[in-house]
Amino acid sequence: MKLKIHYFKILIVSICFLFCNNAMAFYSSNWVDVPIENNDIKKLSLDLASVNEHNDSLYYTVRYYKNEGGGLVAIVQSKGTKAGIVKSYSEYDYNEHLAKEISYPALTPLVAKQFNELTPNSLLYRANIGAMRLVGYNGDLKLGQADFTGYINRLQKSLKKSWQNSGYYSDVYNTGNGQVELTLKIAYDGRLLKCDISKFSKDKYLDEKIVTIVKAAQTQMSAYSFKFEPLPTGFTGNSIDLKVIFNYETKQIKATIITPNVNNTAIK
């Protein structure tokens, strides 16, 4: 009986040893698609399971497909508002690497040779925000503070241009009608989630037309439509809320961020 117990203990220890030494070999990826606007890239994905912090950097893995050729995988190091490629693989070589080696690239951080500023048009912009959100960064980021000043200015100019091109900008419609106040909710990728009238002017018909002009940004089916930009680098929330006033008397538009804890520098 004692001999059987002895061999049973040896068996348990052996199984534990094998499991611990091969645990990393069973790494399971968790790819999610990331919105992107890049004519050369048809698809970009972020591996949620790869996201991890090391010292003052954030590491994660992305996979992307160009319009021509196979998939590529890159290990990314992000610091503040900049990011760089630590190492890149073909999709085939990357899968072979995981199959043969115990170590997982993004979990054994190295240093990127070159860092580039993350802008809304850069390949890694949205992937970086997704990775930052996953590890819990919020309004007061350790890795960079969002600056909405330029974003709000461009938004106001785009809205005004659409208003001017709509046919509802002339004094015939606007004189004596005061102003309308809208509440907008814009997603991190630039989608307009909500556009409601919070305060009507003296002309509800004109107010509804203004809402139509703003919502046209989503469809881009009209002559007065435009496209909302993705939210600025450094902001990792899902969306922001804006108060937007169309003043019919002065022909001016004023947008103000009303989401708590978001930098809202005074906008002219």
N, C-alpha and C positions, 0 to 999 in steps of 0.2 A: 504494500500500500504506500509506504514511504517513498519507494522508488518511483511509483507512478506520479506522485505529487511532485517529486524532484524534476522529472522530465516535463511535467506540465508547466512548471515555473520557467524552465529553460525555453519552452515553446513560446510562452507569453512574452518573455524578454526579447526573444528573437523577432517576434512580430512587431513589437514596439520599436525596436531598433530599425528595422526595414522601413516602417512607416515614417518615422521621423527623418530618416535620411533621404527619403524619396518624396516627401510632402510637397516640396516646391515643384517637382516634376509634373504634379497634377494640377498646376496652375490653370484656372478657368477664366478666360477673358469675358468681358461684359461690354460689348461694343454698342454704342448708341450713335445715331446719325446727328450731325451738327449742321445747322443752317449755314450756308456759305454763298457768297456772290463772287464768283471767280470764273471767268470764261474758260480758263484752262483746266479747271478741276470740276469733275462731274459729281463727286461724292466725297464727303469727309466724315470720319467717325472717330469718336473718343472712347478709349477703353476705360470705363469707370473703375474697374478693379485695379488699374495701374496707378491711380492718382495717390501720391504720397508726398509728405513734407520732409525736407532734410535741411537742417540749418536754416538759412534764410531763403531757400528756394523751394519751388514746387515742381515735382516731376510727374510726367504723364506720357502716355503713348497715344499717338494718332495714326490712323490709316486713311490713305486717300487714293483716289483713282483719277488719273488724268483722262482726258478725252481719248487719248491713244495710249495703248500699252496697258500693262497689268498694274496691280496695286502696289503701293509703297507704304512702309511702316517707319515711323520716326519716333525716337525717344526725345522728349522735349524737356528742357530746363527753363523755368520761368522765374524771373526776379523782378519785382516791381512791375513796371509797365513794359518790360522787355522780355524776349524769349529767344532761345537758340536751340539748334538741333545738336543733341549729344551724339547720336548715332542713328543711321538709317539703314534699312534693309529692303530687299524686295519682299513681297508678301510671302512668297514661297520660302525664302531663306529664313525669315522670321519664324514661321511655323516650324521649320526644321530645327531652329535654335531651341525653341521651347520643348520640342520633342526629345532632344538629345541632352540638354543641359539642365542641371538643377537650378542654377541661378536664373532670376528673371530680370531682364535689363533695366526696367524702370525702377526696380526695387534695389538696385546696386548702383546708386547715382555716381556719375562722373561729371565733368565740367564741360559745358558747351564752348567751342572755340570762338564763336562769334554770336553776339546778341543784337537783335533788331527790335526797334520800337513796334509795339503792338498798336495798330490802327484799325479802324472798322473795315478797311479793305484788305488787311493782311490775312493770310491763310489761317493763322493760328488764333486769330482774335476771339472767335466764338468758342473754340475748343478750350482756350485759356479761361474764359469766363465760366464755362461748364465745370472745369476742374476746380476753380476757386470756390464756386458755389458748393461743390461736393464736400470740401473739407471745412466748410462753415464760415467762410469770409462773408462779411455783410457790409453795411454802410461805412463803417470806419475801418477800412482795409489796412492790413499790415503790408500788403503788396501793392501800394499805389492808391491814390485817392481820385475818384472820378471827377472830371471837370466838365460841367454841363454848359459853361458859358458859350462856347462856340456852337454847341449843339442847339441851344435855345435860339440863338441869333439866326442860325440857318433855317430853323423851323419857322420862325416868324416871317422871314423873307419868302420862303416857299409858300406859306399860307397866303401872304399878301399877293404874290404873283398869281396864284390860283384864283383869288378873289377878283383881281383886276381883269383876268381873262374870262371870267364867268358871265359877264353881262349884268351883274348885280352890284357893280362898284360905283355906278354913276349917281349924281346928286338926286336924280329922279326917285331913286329908291331909298336913299339914305338920309336926306335932310329931315331933321326933326324926329328921328326915330330912336335916338339915344344909343344904347349899346346892348349887345347880347353876350352872355357869359356861358361858355361851354366847359364841360369837364371831360378830359380825355384820359384814357389809359393806354399807354404804349408798351408793348412787350419788349424784352431785351433784344429781340431780333428785328425790331422795327414794325411789327404788326400792330395795327390799330385795333385794340380790344374793345374799346368803348368810346362813344362820342354822344354825350347827352347835353341837353340844355339845362343849366342850373338856374339861370335867371333870364327871363324873356325881355325883349325890348318892347317898344310900342307897336311893332309890326311882326306878329308871330309868323306870318307867311314868309317874310324875308329871313327870319331866324331859321326856319326849316330849310331854306335854300342854302344858308351858310353851312348847316350840318351836312347837306348833300355834297357841298364842295369839299369839306374835310374828308368825308367818307370815300370820296372818289379816289383818294390816294391809294386805297386798297386795290381797286379794280384797274386803275390806269386806263379806263375805257373812254374817258372824256378829254376834251382839249385842255381843261383846267386842272387836271390831276397831276400829282407828283407822288414820289415814294418816300415814306418816312425812313430815316436812317436808323441803323441799329444804335442802341444806347452806347454812350462813351466807354472807352477802355477804363477799367478800374471799378465799374459798377457791376456788382454780381447779384443784384436782386432779379426777380422775374419780370418786373415792370415798374413803371413810374406813373403817377397821376399828375395831370397838369390842369391848371385853370387857364383858359384862353379867352381873352376879351376881344371882340370885334367892335370897335367904336365907329359907329356909322357917321358921326359928326366930324371927327378928326381924320377918318380913314386910316387909323392906326390899329395894330394888333399887339397885344401884350400877353406873353405866355409866362406863367409862374409855376414852378414845381411845388406841389402841395403834399408830396410823399414825405413823411417824417424822416429825419436824420439823413437827408440827401442834400449835398452842397447846392445852394441856390443863390449863387452870386448875382447881385443886382444886374439886371439886363436892361440895356437902353432900348 
